[in-house]
Amino acid sequence: MVSTPVRVGFLVDGRPSDQQAAAREWASDRYDLDVIEVDDVAASTSYDVIWWHREEELRDIDEDVASALEGYVRDGGGLLLGLRAVSAVEPLGIDPVAPDAVGTASVSAPAGLLWRSVYDDHPAVEGFDGLRIPIADHGTVPFARYEAVLPAEGEVLAATVEGEHDRPVQTSVVSWHHGDGAVLGASALAFGGDPAEEIAANRDRVAAGFLESLAAGPDSRFDRPTDREGFERLRARLRDDPHRPRFHVTSPANWINDPNGLIEHEGRYHVFYQYNPAGPYHHAIHWGHAVSDDLVHWRDEPLALAPTPDGPDRDGCWSGCAIDDEGTPTLLYTGGRGRKQLPCLATATDGSLRSWRKDTANPIIEEAPTDLDILETEHWEAEFRDHCVWREDGLWHQIIGSGVTDVGGTALHYTAEDLRDWTYEGPLLVGEGPDSGAVWECPELLRLGEKELLHVSNYEDVVYFIGERGDGGFEVDSRGLLDHGDFYAPQSMAVGDGYLTWGWLPEARDNEAQWDAGWSGALSVPRRIDVDESGDLRQRPAAELKALRETQYVDSAAIDLDDERRELPASGRTLELTATMTLRDADAVTLSVFESPDRRERTEISYTAGNELVVDRSNASEDHRARSDEQRMEVTPYDEPLSLRLFLDGSVIEAFVNDRHCLTSRVYPTRDDSTGLAVAAVGGRAEIGDFSVWELGDAWPTAEERTPRSTAATR
C-alpha cells in the first residue's frame, strides 16, 4: 500500500541483487515505485527521486546513462545513491573528487550514522534522540565513502559510528546541490537480513527521510557553504552554545587549528587557519579565512586553499605563511600526499585575497635534506613541514620545522632569490635531548630590535629562544614558554610598528564532546609581542581589543581581604578583568570565575606566595568529558605586585601577567548560572587594586548587526 505521493524510480542493471531486492521491497510498500533498467534511464527521468542502490563496485558508466542522470538532477530531480553507487558522483559530473575507500564493512554490533550536530534538523534525523543512530546490527555492508579525502562540492552530513566508537573520518552521508536538483550519497544504508526491531525502525526512518527530502527539492540549509552567507548560516546554528567563544577568532563551525598566512594587506587584516569542513576533528585540512578592518570585528571569507585531487597537497594543505612578493600576496604552505609533505606556493589573484592560484612547479622543494638523519615516522617518510619566510639582504630566507633522529627537533634554514629555487643552508638550531621535543613544528623567527626571537612548538609546549643568528646558527641568550596552558602553533602578523601574534587554543574536552558541540578550537586574542630594555620577552593584548568593551560592572575598585572571600557585583561568560594583586602575609589570593551560586562549579585563578599563578580546573565543570587538572605558571619574584589582565570568553580563559607571562585555559561549566565572580585571600591579608570588569561584545556580528567599515584604533 502506497503511503506517500512520492514517485521513485528504482535503478537496476540486470537481475537485482539481494540488497536491491530488499530495498525495492521496502520502498514499494511506501512509495509509487517503478523499477528502471540502467539502459532505459534516459527515457525515465520524470520521477521525484531516482534511487540507485548498488552493492557491486562501479567500474564505469555508459556516457549516455551518465548524461541522462546528470541532466535529470540538473533539471531539478533528486538522486539517492546507496552503498557503492556513491562512487558514481565523479563520472556523473556531480563532484570532481570520488570516494577513495571502496570495501565491505563487517557489522557485529549496532552501527550506523554519526550525524553532524550542525545539521540535526535534516528530515532524515529530525526527532532522533542524539547524533549516533544505529541502522545495522549484523552482516556486511558494501560501501564507497570518503576517508583520506573529502568531496570538493558536497557537504558531509554524517560519519560512522561502530558500537561505542565514533569514526569521524568514515563518511556515511554526503549532500550535493547540483543545478536545480539534489543528490544524497548514503554509503551505509543497507537492507536485507533481519535486524532488531529498533534498528530496522531507525533505518526505515532515515531512508524515508532521504527519499522525501530529495523529493521536496534542494534545501540550501544543507549545502556546503562557499560564501559569507553560508558561513553565517553555520555560525547562527552555534550562536546559543555557551561554551562557544564570542570575541575570539573561530571557524564558522567544525575544526580550527594553527593560524596561518597572517598578513595585513590593503588596510585589512587577514587571518587564515587550518580548517576541516567535514566536522570538528583534524582531517583533510583546508585553509579557512577571516578578515577584519579593525582587529576587533571579523568576517568569514571563502576557503582559501583546498586539496587538489591530483596534486602534491591531495591529502591536506597544511601550515604555512604569507609574504608580500613585490606587491603579490603569496602563500607558502606544506602539501601532503601519501607519506610525503613538501613546500608548495600559491599566489593571490586579486586584492581581496579570496582566490588563490597554486604554482605549477609545486612542490618547490623536492625532498628533505639528506645530510641529516631527518626523523621518519609511521605517517611520514620525513618530518618536514611548516614555514616561516622573510626577506633580508636581497634574499628570501625560510625555516622549516623538522626533527633529527635520536637528537631532537630542529628548524632548517633555506635561502632563495625567487621563492622557487631554494638552497639548503643547514639547521638554524637543534634541540638538546628528548625533553626538547622530537619534532619542532611551526617555527617562526622574528626580529625584535637588537634581538631575535625564535619560537617552536614541540607537540606539548611553545618554546621560545631569544638571541641572535651567528655563523654557527642561532645563539641563545634565554629561553622560556610563550604560554603555560592550552596554546599551540602561534604565528605572527607584521604590522606597522611590530608584530601581533595569534595561537591555536585546542580543546580540553574529549573527542565525543567536540563532535556533539559541532565545533572545535579557537585562536587566541592577538598579542603584541616584543622584548623590553633588558632583553626579556613581553606579551600584551592588542590595544584594539579595548574597543570590545561595552558595559563596565566594576571601575577601578580597591579590595582589602583578610583570610576571607567576597562575591563581586559582576557576572558573565564574555568578560575582561584587570587588577593588581599584592600578597601581604596571605598564602594566596584567588579570583574565582565561572562560579555557580552554590560554588559547585567554579574555576579558581590563584596568585601564591610561592610565586606561581595557578588555574585550578578541578571544579570547573560537571561534565566528565572535560579536563579537571591544574595549570601552573611561575611568576618571578620581581613581578610583585602582580598585574593581571584576564579575558573570559565562553570556554576560554586567557591570563596576561605583568605584560610578560601568559597562561591560557579551557573550561566548560555546564550550568547556566555558572557566571559569577568572587575573590578571596587564603591564610592572611592580601590587596586587590585597580580592579575593573567589563562585558565584551561580539566580534562576529550578523549581517543585520554589521556596521560600515571602521577605522582601526590607534595603538
C-alpha positions in Angstrom: 0.0 0.0 0.0 1.5 3.3 -1.1 1.5 5.8 1.8 3.0 8.9 0.1 2.7 10.5 -3.3 6.4 10.4 -3.9 7.3 8.7 -7.2 10.5 6.7 -7.0 12.4 5.2 -10.0 14.5 2.3 -8.7 17.5 1.8 -10.9 18.9 -1.7 -11.6 21.4 -3.2 -14.0 20.2 -6.7 -14.9 19.0 -9.0 -12.3 18.5 -7.2 -8.9 21.0 -8.2 -6.2 19.8 -9.3 -2.8 20.4 -5.8 -1.4 18.5 -4.2 -4.3 15.6 -6.7 -3.9 15.3 -6.0 -0.2 15.5 -2.2 -0.7 12.9 -2.3 -3.6 10.5 -4.4 -1.5 10.8 -1.9 1.4 10.3 1.1 -0.9 7.4 -0.4 -2.9 5.3 -0.6 0.3 5.7 3.1 0.9 6.0 4.9 -2.5 4.8 4.8 -6.0 7.8 2.8 -7.3 8.9 1.7 -10.7 12.0 -0.4 -11.5 14.2 1.1 -14.2 16.9 -0.7 -16.1 20.0 1.4 -16.4 19.8 1.3 -20.2 16.3 2.9 -20.0 17.1 5.7 -17.7 17.2 8.3 -20.5 13.5 7.8 -21.1 12.6 7.6 -17.4 13.5 10.8 -15.7 10.1 12.1 -14.7 10.3 10.7 -11.1 10.6 12.7 -8.0 13.6 10.6 -6.9 15.8 8.1 -8.7 17.3 5.6 -6.3 20.5 3.8 -7.4 21.2 1.2 -4.7 24.3 -0.7 -5.8 26.5 -3.2 -3.9 28.8 -4.1 -6.8 31.8 -1.9 -7.4 31.1 0.7 -10.0 33.9 0.5 -12.7 32.4 2.6 -15.5 29.2 4.2 -16.6 27.9 4.5 -20.1 28.2 8.1 -21.3 24.5 8.2 -22.3 23.4 6.9 -18.9 25.7 9.4 -17.1 24.5 12.3 -19.3 20.8 11.4 -18.6 21.2 11.1 -14.9 23.3 14.3 -14.6 20.7 16.1 -16.7 17.9 14.8 -14.6 19.5 16.2 -11.4 20.5 19.5 -13.1 16.9 20.0 -14.2 15.5 19.5 -10.6 15.5 15.8 -9.9 16.5 14.1 -6.7 19.1 11.3 -6.8 19.7 8.8 -3.9 23.0 6.9 -4.2 23.2 3.9 -1.9 26.1 1.8 -0.9 28.8 1.7 -3.7 26.7 3.8 -6.0 28.1 6.8 -4.2 31.2 6.4 -6.4 29.1 7.5 -9.4 29.4 11.2 -8.4 32.6 11.6 -10.4 31.6 10.1 -13.7 28.2 11.8 -13.4 29.9 15.2 -13.1 28.4 15.8 -9.6 31.8 16.1 -7.9 35.3 16.0 -9.3 36.5 14.1 -6.2 35.4 10.5 -6.0 35.2 8.4 -2.8 38.6 7.0 -2.1 37.6 4.0 0.0 35.6 1.1 -1.5 35.1 -2.0 0.5 32.9 -4.0 2.8 32.2 -3.4 6.5 31.5 -6.3 8.8 28.9 -5.3 11.3 28.8 -7.2 14.6 27.4 -4.5 16.9 24.9 -1.7 16.4 26.4 0.7 13.9 25.3 3.4 11.6 25.3 7.2 11.3 27.4 9.7 13.3 25.4 12.7 12.4 26.8 16.2 12.5 25.1 18.4 15.1 25.0 21.5 12.9 22.7 19.5 10.6 20.5 17.8 13.2 17.4 19.4 11.7 17.7 17.4 8.5 14.4 15.5 7.7 16.3 12.2 7.8 17.2 12.6 11.5 14.7 15.1 12.9 13.2 13.7 16.1 16.0 11.2 16.9 17.4 11.4 20.4 21.1 12.0 19.8 23.6 12.1 16.9 24.5 8.4 16.9 21.9 6.4 15.0 22.4 2.7 14.6 20.9 1.4 11.3 22.5 -2.0 11.2 23.4 -4.6 13.8 24.9 -7.6 11.9 26.1 -8.7 8.5 28.1 -7.0 5.8 27.6 -3.6 4.3 29.3 -2.7 0.9 30.4 0.9 0.9 32.0 3.6 -1.2 33.0 6.5 1.1 35.4 9.4 1.6 38.1 8.7 4.1 41.5 10.2 3.3 40.0 12.9 1.0 36.8 14.9 1.1 34.3 15.8 -1.7 35.1 19.1 -3.4 31.5 20.1 -3.9 29.4 18.0 -1.4 28.7 18.6 2.2 29.3 15.8 4.7 26.2 15.3 6.8 27.3 12.2 8.7 30.2 10.0 9.5 30.2 6.5 11.0 29.6 5.0 14.5 30.6 1.4 15.2 29.3 0.2 18.5 30.7 2.6 21.1 33.3 4.0 18.8 33.0 7.2 16.7 34.6 7.0 13.2 34.6 10.6 12.0 36.9 10.0 9.0 34.5 7.4 7.6 31.8 9.5 5.8 28.4 7.9 5.6 26.1 10.6 4.2 27.0 13.4 1.7 24.7 16.0 0.2 25.2 17.8 -3.1 23.2 20.6 -4.7 23.7 20.2 -8.4 22.0 22.6 -10.8 18.3 22.7 -9.7 18.4 19.2 -8.2 19.9 17.4 -5.2 21.9 14.3 -4.6 22.4 12.3 -1.4 25.1 9.7 -1.1 24.3 7.2 1.6 27.1 4.6 1.7 25.9 2.9 5.0 22.2 2.5 4.0 21.8 -1.3 3.8 18.8 -3.5 3.6 18.2 -7.2 3.9 18.9 -9.5 6.8 16.8 -9.5 10.0 17.9 -6.5 12.1 16.5 -5.9 15.6 13.1 -4.1 15.5 14.6 -0.8 16.8 17.5 -0.9 14.4 15.1 -1.6 11.5 12.8 1.2 12.6 15.8 3.6 12.7 16.9 2.6 9.2 13.4 3.0 7.8 13.0 6.5 9.3 16.4 7.5 7.9 15.7 6.0 4.4 12.3 7.7 4.2 13.8 11.0 5.3 16.4 10.7 2.5 13.8 10.0 -0.2 11.2 12.5 0.9 13.8 15.3 1.4 15.1 14.7 -2.1 11.6 14.7 -3.5 11.0 18.1 -1.9 13.9 19.6 -3.8 17.2 21.1 -2.7 17.4 22.7 0.7 20.1 25.4 1.0 20.4 24.7 4.7 22.4 21.6 3.9 24.5 22.9 1.1 28.3 23.1 1.5 29.0 26.8 2.5 31.1 28.6 0.0 30.4 32.3 0.8 29.8 34.6 3.6 26.1 33.9 3.7 26.7 30.2 4.0 29.2 30.6 6.8 26.9 33.0 8.7 24.3 30.3 8.4 26.7 27.8 10.2 27.6 30.4 12.8 23.9 31.0 13.6 23.4 27.3 14.4 26.1 27.6 17.1 25.2 31.0 18.5 23.4 29.7 21.6 26.2 27.4 22.7 27.5 29.0 26.0 31.0 27.4 25.5 31.4 28.9 22.1 33.8 32.0 22.1 32.2 35.2 21.0 35.1 37.6 20.5 37.9 35.2 19.7 38.6 34.1 16.1 36.8 30.8 15.4 35.9 28.9 12.4 32.2 29.1 11.3 31.8 25.6 12.7 33.8 22.3 12.5 37.5 22.4 13.2 40.2 25.0 13.5 43.8 24.7 14.4 47.0 26.6 13.5 46.8 30.2 12.5 48.4 30.5 9.0 49.2 33.2 6.5 48.7 36.2 8.7 49.0 39.3 6.7 47.9 43.0 6.6 47.0 43.9 3.0 45.4 47.0 1.6 44.3 48.1 5.0 42.7 44.8 6.1 43.9 42.1 8.4 43.7 38.6 7.1 43.9 35.5 9.3 44.0 32.1 7.6 43.8 28.9 9.6 43.8 25.2 9.4 40.2 24.0 8.8 38.3 20.8 8.2 34.9 21.5 6.5 33.7 17.9 7.3 33.4 18.3 11.1 35.1 19.1 14.4 38.1 16.8 14.0 41.6 17.1 12.5 41.5 15.7 9.0 41.8 16.6 5.2 43.0 20.1 6.1 41.9 23.2 4.1 42.7 26.8 4.7 39.9 28.9 6.3 39.9 32.7 6.0 38.7 35.5 8.3 39.2 39.2 7.6 38.9 42.3 9.8 39.1 46.1 9.3 39.9 46.8 12.9 41.3 43.7 14.5 38.1 43.5 16.6 35.2 42.6 14.3 35.7 39.7 11.9 34.0 38.3 8.8 34.3 34.9 7.1 35.6 34.6 3.6 35.6 31.7 1.2 38.1 28.9 1.8 41.5 30.0 0.5 43.1 26.6 -0.2 41.6 23.1 -0.7 43.5 19.9 -1.6 43.9 19.3 -5.3 42.8 15.7 -6.2 45.9 15.0 -8.3 48.3 17.5 -6.7 51.1 17.3 -4.1 48.6 18.6 -1.5 46.0 15.9 -2.2 45.8 14.8 1.5 45.9 18.3 3.0 47.0 21.9 2.7 48.9 22.3 6.0 50.6 25.1 7.8 52.4 27.9 6.2 52.9 31.7 6.0 52.0 34.7 3.8 54.6 37.0 2.2 54.3 40.1 0.0 56.4 39.3 -3.1 56.8 42.8 -4.7 53.1 43.5 -4.2 51.8 40.0 -4.8 50.5 38.2 -1.7 51.9 34.7 -1.7 51.3 31.7 0.5 54.0 29.1 1.2 52.4 26.1 2.8 53.0 22.4 3.3 51.3 20.0 0.9 50.7 16.4 2.0 50.3 13.4 -0.3 50.8 9.8 0.8 53.9 9.7 3.1 55.4 13.0 1.6 55.0 16.5 3.0 56.7 19.2 0.9 56.5 23.0 0.4 54.0 24.5 -2.1 53.3 28.0 -3.3 50.0 29.8 -4.1 49.6 33.5 -5.2 46.6 35.7 -4.8 44.5 36.5 -7.9 43.2 39.9 -6.6 43.5 42.3 -3.6 40.6 40.7 -1.7 42.7 37.5 -1.1 39.6 35.4 -1.7 41.1 33.5 -4.6 44.5 31.8 -4.9 46.3 30.2 -7.8 48.6 27.2 -7.0 52.0 27.3 -8.6 52.5 24.7 -11.4 56.0 24.0 -10.1 54.7 22.6 -6.7 56.3 21.2 -4.7 59.0 23.8 -4.8 61.4 21.7 -2.6 61.5 18.1 -3.8 62.8 16.4 -0.6 64.1 17.0 2.9 67.9 17.5 3.4 69.9 14.3 3.0 72.9 15.4 5.2 70.9 15.0 8.4 69.2 11.9 9.7 65.7 13.5 9.4 63.2 11.8 11.5 61.0 9.2 9.7 57.7 8.2 11.4 54.8 5.9 10.7 53.0 8.6 8.8 55.8 10.5 7.1 59.0 9.5 5.3 60.4 12.7 6.7 59.0 15.0 9.3 59.4 18.2 7.3 56.7 20.9 7.4 55.5 24.4 8.4 57.2 27.5 7.0 58.4 31.0 8.1 59.7 33.2 5.3 61.3 36.7 5.3 63.3 39.0 3.1 66.8 40.0 4.1 69.9 41.3 2.4 68.5 40.8 -1.1 67.5 37.1 -0.4 64.4 35.2 0.7 65.0 33.2 3.9 62.9 30.3 5.1 62.9 28.0 8.1 61.1 24.6 8.1 60.2 22.6 11.1 61.7 19.1 11.4 63.5 16.7 13.7 66.8 14.8 13.8 66.5 11.1 14.7 67.6 10.4 18.3 68.6 14.0 18.8 65.6 16.4 18.8 63.6 18.9 16.9 65.2 21.4 14.5 64.5 24.4 12.4 66.1 24.0 8.9 67.3 27.2 7.1 67.0 27.8 3.4 67.6 30.8 1.1 66.4 31.7 -2.4 66.3 34.6 -4.8 62.8 34.0 -6.2 60.7 31.8 -3.7 61.0 28.8 -6.0 64.7 27.8 -6.2 65.7 27.1 -2.6 69.2 26.3 -1.3 69.6 24.4 2.0 71.9 26.3 4.4 71.8 23.9 7.4 70.0 23.7 10.7 69.3 27.1 12.4 69.0 25.4 15.8 68.7 21.8 17.0 67.1 20.7 20.2 69.1 19.2 23.0 67.8 15.8 24.1 64.4 14.2 24.3 62.9 16.9 26.6 63.2 19.4 23.7 60.7 17.5 21.6 61.3 15.1 18.7 59.9 17.5 16.1 59.7 21.2 16.1 56.5 22.4 14.4 55.5 25.8 13.2 58.9 27.6 13.7 59.0 31.3 13.5 61.8 33.8 13.6 61.1 37.5 14.5 63.5 40.4 14.6 62.8 42.4 17.8 65.1 45.4 17.9 68.6 44.2 18.6 67.5 40.7 19.4 65.7 37.9 17.5 63.0 35.6 18.9 62.7 32.0 17.6 59.8 30.0 18.8 58.9 26.4 18.0 56.0 24.1 19.0 57.2 20.6 20.2 53.9 18.8 20.5 53.5 19.9 24.1 54.7 23.5 24.5 55.6 26.6 22.6 59.2 27.2 23.5 60.9 30.5 22.7 64.6 31.4 22.4 65.9 34.9 22.5 69.2 35.5 20.9 70.9 36.3 17.6 71.9 34.4 14.5 75.7 33.8 14.1 78.0 31.7 11.9 77.1 28.6 13.9 73.3 29.1 13.7 71.2 30.7 16.4 73.0 31.7 19.6 70.6 31.5 22.5 70.7 34.1 25.3 67.5 33.0 27.1 64.5 30.7 26.7 61.1 30.1 28.1 57.4 29.3 27.2 55.2 31.6 25.3 52.2 30.3 27.2 51.9 27.8 30.0 48.5 26.4 29.1 46.2 25.4 26.2 48.1 27.3 23.5 50.0 26.0 20.4 51.4 26.7 17.0 51.4 30.5 17.1 52.1 32.7 14.1 52.7 36.5 13.9 51.5 39.3 11.6 53.8 42.1 10.8 52.0 45.4 11.5 53.4 48.9 11.1 55.5 49.0 14.3 55.9 45.4 15.3 54.1 42.1 15.4 50.8 40.7 16.5 50.7 37.0 17.4 47.8 34.5 17.4 48.0 31.0 18.7 45.7 27.9 18.5 43.7 27.2 21.6 42.9 23.4 21.4 40.0 21.9 23.3 40.4 20.4 26.8 37.5 18.0 26.4 37.3 14.7 24.7 36.6 14.0 21.0 33.0 12.9 21.6 32.2 16.2 23.3 33.7 18.1 20.4 31.7 16.2 17.9 28.5 16.8 19.8 29.2 20.5 20.1 29.8 20.8 16.3 33.0 22.9 16.6 36.5 22.6 18.0 39.2 25.1 18.7 39.7 28.8 18.7 42.5 31.3 18.2 43.9 33.4 21.0 43.3 37.1 21.1 46.0 39.0 19.1 49.1 39.6 21.3 51.6 42.4 20.9 55.0 40.6 21.2 58.4 42.3 21.8 61.3 42.5 24.2 62.0 45.1 26.8 65.1 47.1 27.5 66.7 44.2 29.4 66.0 41.8 26.6 63.2 40.0 28.3 60.1 38.9 26.4 56.9 40.9 26.7 53.4 39.9 25.7 50.4 42.2 25.8 46.8 42.1 24.4 46.5 44.2 21.3 45.3 47.7 22.2 42.5 47.4 19.7 40.7 44.9 21.9 39.6 47.8 24.2 37.0 48.6 21.5 35.1 45.4 22.5 34.3 46.8 26.0 30.6 47.5 26.5 29.1 47.5 30.0 31.5 48.2 32.8 30.5 46.4 36.0 33.4 47.4 38.3 35.5 50.5 37.9 39.0 50.6 39.5 37.9 49.2 42.8 40.2 48.6 45.8 39.6 45.4 47.8 41.3 44.5 51.1 41.0 40.9 52.2 41.9 39.2 55.5 41.5 35.5 55.1 38.1 36.0 53.7 36.0 35.6 50.5 33.8 38.1 48.7 31.4 37.8 45.9 31.7 40.6 43.2 28.9 42.7 41.7 29.6 41.3 38.2 29.0 38.1 36.2 29.1 36.8 32.7 30.8 34.5 30.2 32.3 37.2 28.0 34.3 39.5 30.3 37.6 41.4 30.6 39.1 41.9 34.1 42.1 43.9 35.1 43.6 44.0 38.6 46.8 44.2 40.6 47.3 41.6 43.4 49.5 42.1 46.4 50.2 39.4 49.0 50.8 40.9 52.5 51.0 37.7 54.6 48.4 35.6 52.8 49.4 32.2 51.3 47.4 33.1 48.2 44.9 35.5 46.7 42.3 33.8 44.5 39.9 35.1 41.8 37.1 32.6 41.1 35.4 32.8 37.7 32.5 31.0 36.0 31.2 30.3 39.5 27.7 28.9 40.3 25.8 30.3 43.3 26.5 27.1 45.3 30.1 27.1 44.2 29.8 23.5 42.9 31.2 24.8 39.6 34.0 27.3 39.6 37.5 27.9 38.2 39.9 29.4 40.6 42.9 31.5 39.5 45.4 32.0 42.4 48.5 34.0 42.9 50.5 32.2 45.5 53.3 33.1 48.0 55.3 30.5 46.0 55.4 33.0 43.1 53.0 31.0 40.9 49.8 31.6 39.0 47.7 28.5 39.3 44.5 27.8 37.3 42.6 25.1 39.2 40.1 23.3 36.9 39.1 20.6 39.4 35.6 22.1 39.9 35.3 23.9 36.6 32.8 21.5 35.1 30.4 18.7 36.0 31.0 17.2 32.5 33.2 14.2 32.9 34.5 14.7 29.4 36.3 17.9 30.3 39.8 18.1 31.9 40.0 18.8 35.6 43.7 19.3 36.3 45.7 22.3 37.5 47.8 24.5 35.3 50.8 26.4 36.8 53.0 29.3 35.7 55.9 30.5 37.6 55.9 34.3 38.3 59.3 35.5 39.1 59.6 37.4 42.4 60.4 40.8 40.9 56.9 40.8 39.4 55.4 41.7 42.8 52.8 43.1 42.8 51.2 41.0 40.2 49.4 42.8 37.4 46.6 40.7 35.8 44.6 41.2 32.7 42.1 38.4 32.1 39.8 37.6 29.2 36.9 35.2 29.7 35.1 34.0 26.6 32.7 31.1 26.8 35.2 28.3 27.4 38.4 30.4 27.2 40.4 31.9 29.9 43.4 34.0 28.8 45.6 35.4 31.5 48.3 38.0 30.9 50.5 38.7 33.9 52.7 41.8 34.2 52.8 42.1 30.4 55.2 39.2 30.1 53.7 35.9 31.2 50.7 34.1 29.6 48.5 31.2 30.7 45.5 30.1 28.6 43.0 27.6 29.9 39.9 25.9 28.5 36.9 25.2 30.8 33.3 24.0 30.2 30.9 24.9 33.0 27.6 23.0 32.5 25.2 25.2 34.5 23.5 28.3 33.1 24.2 30.1 36.4 27.9 29.4 36.4 28.7 33.0 35.6 29.7 34.5 39.0 32.9 36.2 40.2 34.5 36.1 43.6 37.8 37.0 45.3 39.4 35.5 48.4 42.6 35.7 50.5 43.8 32.4 52.0 45.8 32.3 55.2 46.2 36.0 55.8 46.0 39.5 54.2 46.0 40.5 50.5 45.1 43.5 48.5 43.5 43.8 45.1 43.8 47.2 43.5 42.6 48.9 40.3 40.0 46.1 39.8 37.8 46.6 36.8 35.4 44.4 34.9 33.8 44.9 31.5 31.4 42.9 29.5 32.7 42.4 26.0 30.9 42.5 22.7 30.7 40.0 19.8 33.5 40.0 17.3 31.2 38.2 14.8 28.3 40.5 14.1 25.4 39.1 12.0 24.6 40.7 8.6 22.0 42.9 10.3 24.4 44.0 13.1 27.3 44.7 10.9 28.4 48.3 10.7 30.2 50.1 7.9 33.9 49.7 7.8 35.6 51.3 10.8 39.0 52.8 11.3 41.5 50.7 13.3 42.1 52.1 16.8 45.4 53.8 17.4 47.9 51.5 19.1 
